[in-house]
Amino acid sequence: MTQNKWIPIASVLQGELVGRTVCIRGWIYRRSVVGGKAFVRIRDSTGVIQVVVDRSRVGARAVKELKDIGLEASVEACGTVVEQPRAPGGYEIHADRFNIIGYSRDFPIKGGEGLEYLLDNRHLVLRSPRYARLMKIKHTILRAGREYFISNGWWEVTPPILTASACEGGATLFPVKYFERTAYLSQSAQLYLEVLIYSLEKVWSLTPSFRAEKSRTRRHLAEYWHLEAEAAWYNMDDMMRVSEELVSYIVEKTLEERRRDLEEIGRNLDTLKQAVNTPYPRIRYDEAIEILQTKGVNIEWGADLGADEERVLAIEFEQPFFITHFPKEIKSFYMKLDPRDDRVVLGFDLLAPEGYGEIIGGSEREDDYEALLKRIVENGLNPEDYKWYLDLRRYGSVPHSGFGLGIERLAMWIAGLNHIRDTIPFPRFRGRIYP
């Protein structure tokens, strides 16, 4: 069997090779032996197909081996493609040759295992076709995000992961030993992206971010992938427009390229299609509080919106929607105050519908030196730690805005998942770091 003979299973399932001899290779997904025949479902990265191994064609030894072989053994097979409506995908291969490459005995994932057991065996669980579909969906999300920025004249940059100070709240920092001092794992690339707008004007990055939050909910990860953008001369409305265009483009591309994968995992595509249309609805924080109060939620103006409140709001909309003008006390020090009402900031969150909640957080940044210094002090931070950041306001400061998009939260909504852990190969959250 030479290298150029191998074809992906998806090519066989297209139906154009009936009657022809093909060679495939992959892993045993299911198998049963009846008399002198073995019915083996083989999976590769593109799909699953049934291979019929008949001792009259390949000999008794191959069928006997398949009686004892376990799931996930790696195999290769050559044979004739036959149309078979009862087979998965409508086609099967009648083998002329069948070889076992890597044996597998007593594969530990048999079905019905509990969550902790599956997390402990994540390195094997990831072999399932469902996870292959989810990783392909995420691949398309990542590629579409890159395409949007590149095609619209943004520059990709590479900010550091180790930082000297906090971007968000200090309570969610992961400290690490960095030679003779303490450094922190990055919560966000934002502050470094702001540096780069003074030379490149419109920049973006895709990096891991880390949050040591005490919560362990269905939408929190301690390590996640962060797609962030920052632009000179942009106000809050400009950046909201970029946010909705980006999400719309990603959804459209995912629907276009991963339709079958979305359907296979049970996603309602009609609901998802509505996110392609922009502009997205916009409400102010004040309006959000009123909506929540009419829904019986016990919340007052000035309180932060948590997962439960966001879920209530997100059920009210069929598209992603913005909440703007949050109280300054619940937002970060770098957000610019609204000149018409200095109780609130020129900040926004983009929430996904269907109860999924926040996927993007952004704002217009404070560009005045004295105003930024005051906010740093008010937030109990040490101005010396932000001397370099304040310098940006001393030398040619300009209005600018930015946002951060959580890739896994976006993937969770697009795929219609119940938990964020299914969007990432090896989830890191409170109390778990295996393998």
C-alpha positions in Angstrom: 0.0 0.0 0.0 1.8 3.1 -1.2 1.3 6.6 0.2 -0.5 8.1 -2.8 -3.3 5.5 -2.6 -4.8 6.7 0.7 -8.0 8.9 0.3 -10.0 10.5 3.0 -13.3 8.8 4.1 -15.2 11.9 3.2 -14.3 11.4 -0.5 -15.9 8.0 -0.4 -19.0 9.3 1.2 -19.5 11.8 -1.7 -20.8 8.9 -3.8 -18.7 9.3 -6.9 -16.5 6.3 -6.3 -19.1 3.5 -6.3 -17.6 0.4 -8.0 -14.0 1.6 -7.7 -11.3 0.3 -5.5 -10.1 2.6 -2.7 -7.8 2.5 0.2 -8.5 4.2 3.6 -6.9 4.2 7.0 -8.0 5.3 10.4 -9.3 3.9 13.7 -12.0 1.4 14.7 -15.0 3.3 15.9 -17.4 0.4 16.1 -17.3 -3.2 15.1 -19.3 -6.4 15.2 -18.6 -9.9 13.9 -21.3 -12.1 12.6 -20.3 -15.6 11.4 -17.6 -15.2 8.8 -18.1 -11.4 8.4 -16.9 -8.4 10.4 -18.6 -5.1 10.1 -16.1 -2.4 11.0 -16.9 1.3 11.3 -13.7 3.2 10.7 -13.2 6.9 11.4 -10.6 9.3 10.2 -10.4 13.1 10.5 -13.0 13.5 7.8 -15.8 11.0 8.6 -16.9 7.5 9.4 -17.5 4.6 7.0 -18.4 0.9 7.3 -16.0 -1.6 6.0 -17.2 -5.2 5.5 -14.4 -7.8 6.1 -15.5 -11.1 4.7 -13.3 -14.2 5.2 -14.1 -15.3 1.7 -12.2 -12.3 0.4 -9.6 -11.6 3.0 -9.2 -14.9 4.8 -10.3 -16.2 8.2 -7.4 -14.7 10.1 -8.4 -11.1 9.6 -12.0 -11.8 10.7 -10.7 -13.8 13.8 -8.5 -10.9 14.8 -11.4 -8.4 14.6 -13.3 -10.6 17.0 -10.8 -9.8 19.7 -9.5 -6.4 18.7 -10.6 -3.4 20.8 -12.1 0.0 19.8 -9.6 2.6 18.6 -7.2 0.1 17.0 -5.6 1.8 14.0 -6.2 0.0 10.7 -5.9 0.3 6.9 -8.2 -1.2 4.3 -8.5 -1.5 0.6 -11.7 -2.6 -1.2 -14.6 -1.8 -3.5 -17.0 1.0 -2.8 -20.6 -0.2 -2.6 -23.8 1.9 -2.2 -25.6 0.6 0.9 -28.5 2.7 2.3 -28.4 0.8 5.6 -24.8 1.7 6.2 -23.8 5.0 8.0 -23.4 7.6 5.2 -25.1 5.4 2.6 -21.9 3.7 1.4 -19.5 1.0 2.5 -16.3 -0.7 1.5 -16.0 -4.4 0.8 -12.5 -5.1 1.8 -10.0 -7.0 -0.3 -7.2 -6.2 2.1 -7.4 -5.3 5.8 -4.4 -4.7 8.1 -4.2 -3.9 11.8 -1.5 -1.3 12.4 -1.8 -0.4 16.1 -3.5 -2.8 18.5 -5.9 -1.5 21.2 -7.1 -3.6 24.1 -9.9 -2.7 26.5 -10.4 0.9 25.5 -11.4 2.7 28.7 -14.2 4.8 27.2 -17.2 2.5 26.7 -20.2 4.9 27.2 -22.0 6.0 30.4 -19.0 7.2 32.3 -19.3 10.2 34.6 -17.9 13.7 34.0 -14.9 13.5 36.2 -13.9 10.2 34.7 -14.2 11.6 31.2 -12.1 14.7 32.2 -9.5 12.4 33.6 -9.4 10.6 30.3 -9.7 13.7 28.1 -6.7 12.6 26.0 -8.9 9.7 24.8 -12.3 11.3 24.8 -11.1 13.8 22.2 -11.0 11.0 19.6 -14.7 11.0 19.3 -16.3 12.3 16.0 -18.3 14.8 18.1 -15.1 16.5 19.3 -13.6 16.4 15.9 -16.6 18.4 14.6 -16.3 20.9 17.5 -12.6 21.4 16.8 -13.3 22.0 13.1 -16.0 24.5 14.0 -13.5 26.3 16.2 -10.9 26.2 13.5 -13.2 28.0 11.1 -14.1 30.6 13.8 -10.4 31.3 14.3 -9.6 31.5 10.6 -12.6 33.8 9.9 -11.6 36.1 12.7 -8.1 36.4 11.1 -9.6 36.9 7.7 -11.8 39.8 8.9 -9.0 41.8 10.4 -6.5 41.1 7.6 -9.0 42.0 4.8 -9.9 45.3 6.6 -6.4 46.6 7.0 -5.5 45.6 10.6 -2.0 44.5 11.7 -1.5 41.3 13.6 1.0 41.8 16.5 2.4 39.5 19.2 2.1 41.0 22.8 3.7 39.2 25.8 2.0 36.6 28.0 4.1 37.5 31.1 3.2 41.0 32.5 4.4 43.2 35.3 1.0 44.5 36.3 -2.8 43.9 36.2 -5.0 44.8 33.2 -8.2 43.8 35.0 -8.8 43.1 38.7 -5.9 42.1 40.8 -7.9 39.3 42.5 -8.0 37.4 39.3 -4.2 37.4 38.6 -2.0 34.3 38.4 1.4 35.2 39.9 4.5 33.4 38.6 8.1 33.5 39.7 10.1 35.5 37.1 13.8 35.4 38.1 14.1 37.6 41.2 10.6 39.1 41.0 6.9 38.3 40.7 5.2 38.6 37.3 1.7 37.6 36.2 0.1 35.6 33.5 -1.7 38.0 31.1 -5.3 38.7 31.6 -5.5 40.7 28.4 -3.1 42.0 25.7 -4.9 45.4 25.7 -2.4 47.6 27.4 0.4 46.4 25.0 -1.9 46.8 22.0 -2.4 50.4 23.0 1.3 50.9 22.7 1.3 49.7 19.1 -1.5 51.9 17.8 1.0 54.8 17.9 2.9 53.2 15.0 0.4 50.9 13.3 -2.9 52.6 14.2 -5.1 49.4 13.9 -3.8 46.3 15.6 -5.1 42.9 16.7 -3.7 39.8 18.4 -4.8 36.2 19.3 -3.2 35.1 22.6 -4.1 33.0 25.6 -5.4 34.9 28.6 -5.6 33.7 32.2 -8.1 34.6 34.9 -7.9 33.2 38.5 -11.6 33.7 39.1 -13.1 31.7 42.1 -16.2 30.8 40.1 -16.6 27.5 38.3 -19.5 28.0 35.9 -20.6 26.6 32.6 -19.0 29.6 30.8 -15.7 30.2 32.7 -12.2 29.0 31.9 -9.0 29.8 33.7 -7.1 29.7 30.4 -8.8 30.8 27.2 -8.0 32.3 23.8 -8.5 36.0 23.4 -9.0 37.8 20.2 -8.3 41.5 20.9 -8.3 44.7 18.8 -7.2 48.3 19.4 -7.4 51.3 17.1 -6.3 54.9 17.1 -8.9 57.5 16.3 -11.8 55.1 17.0 -14.6 56.1 19.4 -16.9 53.7 21.1 -19.4 53.6 18.3 -16.7 52.9 15.7 -15.5 49.9 17.8 -18.9 48.5 18.3 -19.4 48.5 14.5 -16.1 46.6 14.2 -17.3 44.1 16.9 -20.6 43.4 15.1 -19.0 43.1 11.7 -16.5 40.7 13.1 -19.1 38.4 14.7 -21.3 38.6 11.7 -18.5 37.6 9.4 -17.4 34.7 11.7 -21.0 33.3 11.9 -21.5 33.6 8.2 -18.3 31.7 7.4 -19.0 29.1 9.9 -22.5 28.5 8.5 -21.0 28.3 5.0 -18.1 26.0 5.8 -19.2 23.9 8.8 -23.0 23.5 8.1 -22.8 19.7 8.2 -20.8 19.7 11.4 -23.3 22.1 13.0 -26.2 20.0 11.9 -24.6 16.8 13.2 -24.2 18.2 16.7 -27.8 19.4 16.7 -27.4 23.2 16.2 -30.5 25.1 15.2 -29.2 26.9 12.1 -32.2 29.2 11.7 -31.5 30.8 15.0 -27.8 31.2 14.2 -28.5 32.8 10.8 -30.1 35.8 12.4 -26.7 36.8 13.8 -25.4 37.5 10.2 -27.6 40.6 9.9 -26.3 43.8 11.3 -26.5 46.3 13.0 -27.2 44.5 16.3 -29.6 46.0 18.9 -28.2 48.4 21.4 -29.5 49.1 24.9 -27.9 51.2 27.7 -27.1 49.7 31.2 -30.1 51.8 32.6 -32.5 50.0 30.2 -30.9 46.6 31.1 -31.6 47.2 34.8 -35.2 48.1 34.0 -35.7 45.0 31.9 -34.3 42.8 34.7 -36.5 44.5 37.3 -39.6 43.9 35.2 -38.6 40.2 35.0 -38.5 40.0 38.7 -34.7 40.1 39.2 -33.6 41.7 42.4 -31.1 44.2 41.2 -30.4 47.9 41.6 -28.6 50.5 39.5 -24.9 50.2 40.1 -24.8 46.4 40.5 -22.7 44.3 38.1 -24.4 42.0 35.6 -23.5 38.4 36.4 -24.1 35.3 34.4 -27.7 34.9 35.7 -28.6 38.5 34.8 -27.0 38.2 31.4 -28.9 35.0 30.7 -32.2 36.7 31.5 -31.4 39.6 29.2 -30.1 37.4 26.4 -33.3 35.4 26.2 -35.1 38.7 25.2 -33.1 39.0 22.0 -32.9 36.9 18.8 -29.6 38.5 17.7 -26.4 39.4 19.6 -27.0 42.7 21.3 -25.0 45.5 23.0 -25.2 46.9 26.5 -23.5 50.3 26.9 -22.7 53.0 29.4 -22.0 51.0 32.5 -21.4 52.6 36.0 -17.7 53.4 36.3 -17.5 51.5 39.6 -18.0 48.2 38.0 -15.7 48.7 35.0 -11.9 49.0 34.5 -9.8 52.1 35.2 -8.8 52.6 31.6 -12.4 53.2 30.3 -13.2 56.7 29.4 -15.9 58.5 31.3 -18.9 59.7 29.4 -18.5 63.5 29.2 -22.2 64.0 29.4 -22.5 61.8 32.6 -19.4 61.0 34.5 -21.1 58.3 36.5 -20.8 56.0 33.5 -18.1 54.9 31.1 -18.0 54.7 27.3 -17.9 50.9 27.5 -19.9 48.1 25.9 -20.5 44.4 26.2 -21.8 42.3 23.3 -24.0 39.5 24.5 -25.0 36.4 22.5 -28.7 35.5 22.4 -30.4 32.3 23.6 -29.1 32.9 27.2 -25.4 32.7 26.4 -24.4 36.1 27.6 -21.2 38.1 27.1 -18.8 37.3 24.3 -17.1 40.7 23.8 -16.1 43.5 26.2 -14.8 46.8 24.9 -14.6 50.5 25.4 -13.3 53.8 24.4 -10.0 54.3 26.4 -9.2 57.2 28.6 -6.7 59.3 26.5 -6.1 62.2 29.0 -3.1 61.8 31.3 -4.6 63.5 34.4 -8.0 61.7 34.1 -6.3 58.3 33.7 -4.0 59.0 36.7 -7.0 59.9 38.8 -8.8 56.6 37.8 -5.7 54.6 38.6 -5.5 56.1 42.1 -9.3 55.7 42.7 -9.0 52.0 41.9 -6.3 51.5 44.5 -3.5 50.8 42.0 0.1 52.0 42.1 0.8 54.7 39.5 4.4 53.5 39.4 3.3 50.2 37.9 1.6 52.1 35.1 4.2 54.7 34.4 4.8 53.4 30.9 1.0 53.2 30.2 0.6 56.8 31.4 3.5 57.8 29.1 1.2 57.0 26.2 -1.0 59.9 27.3 2.0 62.3 27.6 3.4 62.0 24.1 0.9 62.5 21.3 -2.2 60.9 22.9 -5.1 60.3 20.6 -8.7 59.0 21.1 -8.7 55.3 20.8 -10.9 52.2 21.5 -10.6 48.5 21.7 -12.3 45.2 22.6 -11.6 41.6 23.6 -13.5 38.6 22.3 -13.4 35.3 24.1 -13.0 32.6 21.4 -14.4 29.8 23.6 -17.5 31.7 24.6 -18.1 32.6 20.9 -17.6 28.9 20.0 -19.9 27.8 22.8 -22.7 29.9 21.4 -22.2 29.2 17.7 -22.1 25.4 18.4 -25.0 25.7 20.8 -23.2 23.9 23.7 -24.2 23.6 27.3 -20.7 24.0 28.7 -17.6 25.9 27.7 -15.3 22.9 28.5 -16.4 21.3 25.2 -14.9 24.2 23.1 -11.3 23.6 24.1 -9.2 20.4 24.0 -7.9 20.5 27.5 -10.1 22.8 29.7 -8.4 24.6 32.6 -10.8 25.8 35.3 -10.8 26.0 39.1 -9.6 22.8 40.7 -8.5 21.0 37.6 -5.3 20.9 35.5 -5.1 17.5 33.9 -3.5 16.2 31.8 
